[in-house]
Amino acid sequence: MDRKIRVVVAKPGLDGHDRGAKVIARALRDAGMEVIYTGLRQTPEQIVNTALQEDADVIALSILSGAHNYLFPRVMELLKENGADDILVFGGGVIPEEDIPFLKSKGIAEIFGPGTPTSVTVDFIKEHVKLNLENK
């Protein structure tokens, strides 16, 4: 079965800036992926519900507010509670280097900081989702 990779791009928390999320969403669409953009100020519950309803392969979280150490792990907890912890989750935005090991320990697959070429994110998704689909 050949289908498009489905990605939910989400802005958790009170962060009101979405330029980076829109840039990523466009790059993923241009790379042939199906993208569902949730919009601003989403709760972890809303993000996970969208991912479940859309049968997403990936959740891309974008944050600038500094609440990543709470919001990202909460998304992971909710995915696990719903039996959907096989969804690839990564983050982007302004996240201090010292917070990245903690986020990865909670199941976040990767963190992409400001200035990361969109091609790096596209390649990361294609590599990891291909592996996930093969294992299903």
VMD Tcl script that draws the C-alpha trace (Angstrom):
set ca {
  {0.00 0.00 0.00}
  {1.52 3.28 -1.10}
  {0.12 6.28 0.71}
  {1.23 9.71 1.78}
  {2.82 10.20 5.17}
  {0.30 12.01 7.38}
  {1.71 14.73 9.62}
  {-0.09 16.79 12.25}
  {1.71 20.11 12.73}
  {0.72 21.65 16.06}
  {1.39 24.70 18.19}
  {0.87 23.65 21.82}
  {0.28 26.10 24.62}
  {-0.11 29.84 24.54}
  {2.54 30.53 21.92}
  {1.03 32.89 19.34}
  {3.75 32.78 16.69}
  {3.33 30.26 13.90}
  {5.66 31.31 11.08}
  {8.01 28.36 11.69}
  {5.13 25.88 11.87}
  {3.74 27.19 8.60}
  {7.16 26.97 6.93}
  {7.49 23.34 8.04}
  {3.92 22.53 7.00}
  {4.57 23.93 3.52}
  {7.89 22.08 3.17}
  {6.28 18.79 4.18}
  {3.43 19.32 1.71}
  {5.94 20.15 -1.02}
  {7.74 16.89 -0.16}
  {4.54 14.94 -0.86}
  {3.23 14.51 2.67}
  {-0.32 15.13 3.81}
  {-0.26 17.87 6.45}
  {-2.93 18.76 8.98}
  {-2.15 22.08 10.67}
  {-4.04 22.48 13.95}
  {-3.54 26.21 14.36}
  {-2.44 28.19 17.38}
  {-2.91 27.56 21.09}
  {-3.71 23.87 21.09}
  {-3.83 21.74 24.22}
  {-2.00 18.41 24.29}
  {-5.43 16.75 24.38}
  {-6.53 18.55 21.21}
  {-3.30 17.66 19.45}
  {-3.53 13.97 20.32}
  {-7.22 13.83 19.42}
  {-6.45 15.34 16.02}
  {-3.62 12.85 15.46}
  {-5.91 9.95 16.33}
  {-8.79 11.20 14.18}
  {-6.49 11.84 11.23}
  {-4.61 8.53 11.58}
  {-1.36 10.49 11.71}
  {2.06 8.93 11.32}
  {3.82 11.98 12.75}
  {3.20 14.86 15.14}
  {5.40 17.92 14.66}
  {5.28 20.22 17.68}
  {6.44 23.81 17.33}
  {6.97 25.97 20.38}
  {8.58 29.25 21.31}
  {6.94 29.92 24.69}
  {9.29 27.90 26.90}
  {6.61 25.45 28.07}
  {8.10 22.53 26.11}
  {9.20 20.60 29.21}
  {5.56 20.25 30.23}
  {3.65 20.24 26.94}
  {5.81 17.83 24.91}
  {5.88 15.09 27.58}
  {2.13 15.53 28.10}
  {1.54 14.80 24.40}
  {3.63 11.66 24.78}
  {1.67 10.56 27.88}
  {-1.64 10.99 26.07}
  {-0.42 9.06 23.05}
  {0.61 6.20 25.30}
  {-2.73 6.28 27.15}
  {-4.49 5.99 23.79}
  {-2.29 3.17 22.48}
  {-0.79 5.45 19.85}
  {2.77 5.74 21.06}
  {3.96 4.44 17.68}
  {3.32 7.92 16.23}
  {6.63 9.67 15.59}
  {6.80 12.92 17.56}
  {9.42 15.61 17.11}
  {9.72 19.21 18.15}
  {11.03 22.45 16.86}
  {11.36 26.03 17.90}
  {13.38 27.81 20.52}
  {14.36 25.00 22.89}
  {17.53 25.27 24.99}
  {20.16 22.60 24.31}
  {20.12 21.56 27.97}
  {16.42 20.61 27.72}
  {16.83 18.29 24.74}
  {18.04 15.18 26.64}
  {15.02 15.41 28.97}
  {12.61 15.71 26.04}
  {14.21 12.76 24.26}
  {13.96 10.71 27.46}
  {10.20 11.33 27.34}
  {9.94 9.95 23.81}
  {10.42 13.00 21.61}
  {12.34 11.60 18.64}
  {14.25 14.76 17.71}
  {14.42 18.50 18.26}
  {15.05 20.85 15.35}
  {16.19 24.32 16.31}
  {16.01 27.62 14.47}
  {17.82 27.57 11.15}
  {17.49 23.83 10.57}
  {17.04 23.32 6.82}
  {13.57 22.00 6.04}
  {15.20 19.23 4.00}
  {16.71 17.83 7.20}
  {13.24 17.57 8.75}
  {11.76 16.03 5.60}
  {14.54 13.44 5.42}
  {14.18 12.63 9.12}
  {10.45 11.96 8.73}
  {10.86 9.87 5.58}
  {13.54 7.74 7.19}
  {11.72 7.13 10.46}
  {8.16 6.75 9.20}
  {9.26 4.29 6.52}
  {10.69 2.16 9.32}
  {7.49 2.49 11.35}
  {5.27 1.51 8.41}
  {7.44 -1.51 7.66}
  {7.11 -2.65 11.27}
  {3.30 -2.41 11.34}
}
mol new
graphics top color blue
foreach p $ca { graphics top sphere $p radius 0.5 }
foreach p [lrange $ca 0 end-1] q [lrange $ca 1 end] { graphics top cylinder $p $q radius 0.2 }
display resetview
